[in-house]
Amino acid sequence: MYRVLHLFNDLGDLLILLHRLLMALKGSLDHLRRLTLTLSEFLESGRILLLLLHQLLVHSRALLRLLGQLLKNLLALTNLLRNLRIVVIHWIHGVYSS
């Protein structure tokens, strides 16, 4: 009889230990779930940042192309103004020479 009671006490202790282990496992799984959600959110943020970076590069390329065209046009305008200056100087020199 003593052995049966001792066996029931041991079984009760084992059930308590099993319950504690299950609760610890549940806590660890909850922590892992939160960590997974955090990692998922981090990866989503990284994906969005990469998309924004791609758009920035596309627009930067377009702006650089426009800047190159503007510089080309400014160079052409500078050449026209220089030629106009030369023509005006020759014209003034011709008017006063005559």
C-alpha positions as a printed Julia matrix, in Angstrom:
98×3 Matrix{Float64}:
  0.0     0.0     0.0
  2.85    2.33    0.84
  4.34    1.7    -2.58
  1.07    2.58   -4.32
  0.82    5.87   -2.4
  4.45    6.62   -3.13
  3.82    5.83   -6.8
  0.84    8.23   -6.87
  2.99   10.95   -5.24
  5.73   10.4    -7.8
  3.16   10.46  -10.59
  1.75   13.74   -9.21
  5.28   15.21   -9.08
  5.9    14.08  -12.65
  2.64   15.66  -13.81
  3.6    18.95  -12.12
  7.04   18.8   -13.74
  5.46   18.01  -17.12
  3.07   20.96  -16.7
  5.98   23.3   -15.91
  7.93   22.03  -18.92
  4.9    22.52  -21.17
  4.43   26.07  -19.86
  8.12   26.82  -20.46
  7.79   25.4   -23.98
  4.7    27.53  -24.57
  6.61   30.62  -23.4
  9.5    29.78  -25.72
  7.14   29.22  -28.65
  5.39   32.55  -27.94
  8.77   34.27  -27.86
  9.75   32.57  -31.13
  6.45   33.64  -32.71
  7.05   37.28  -31.7
 10.62   37.06  -33.0
  9.38   35.59  -36.28
  6.85   38.41  -36.66
  9.56   40.95  -35.91
 11.87   39.34  -38.46
  9.05   39.27  -41.0
  8.34   42.96  -40.44
 12.06   43.73  -40.74
 12.28   41.85  -44.04
  9.18   43.63  -45.34
 10.73   46.98  -44.38
 13.93   45.98  -46.2
 11.93   45.04  -49.29
 10.18   48.42  -49.25
 13.5    50.23  -48.79
 14.98   48.35  -51.75
 11.98   49.31  -53.88
 12.38   52.96  -52.87
 16.11   52.81  -53.6
 15.37   51.4   -57.04
 12.93   54.25  -57.73
 15.52   56.76  -56.51
 18.1    55.33  -58.89
 15.66   55.43  -61.81
 14.8    59.07  -61.13
 18.44   59.99  -60.51
 19.37   58.53  -63.88
 16.64   60.59  -65.57
 17.77   63.73  -63.74
 21.39   63.14  -64.76
 20.3    62.71  -68.37
 18.4    66.03  -68.17
 21.38   67.71  -66.53
 23.63   66.45  -69.34
 21.22   67.86  -71.92
 21.09   71.18  -70.04
 24.89   71.4   -69.98
 25.0    70.61  -73.7
 22.46   73.37  -74.39
 24.37   75.84  -72.18
 27.56   75.07  -74.08
 25.75   75.66  -77.39
 24.33   78.94  -76.05
 27.79   80.01  -74.88
 29.2    79.3   -78.35
 26.37   81.29  -79.97
 26.95   84.24  -77.64
 30.69   84.13  -78.35
 30.03   84.09  -82.09
 27.52   86.93  -81.72
 30.1    88.93  -79.77
 32.64   88.39  -82.56
 30.09   89.48  -85.19
 29.14   92.58  -83.18
 32.81   93.5   -82.66
 33.49   93.12  -86.41
 30.38   95.12  -87.24
 31.33   97.93  -84.81
 34.89   97.9   -86.09
 33.57   98.08  -89.68
 31.22  100.98  -88.87
 33.91  103.04  -87.19
 36.55  102.17  -89.79
 34.49  103.43  -92.69
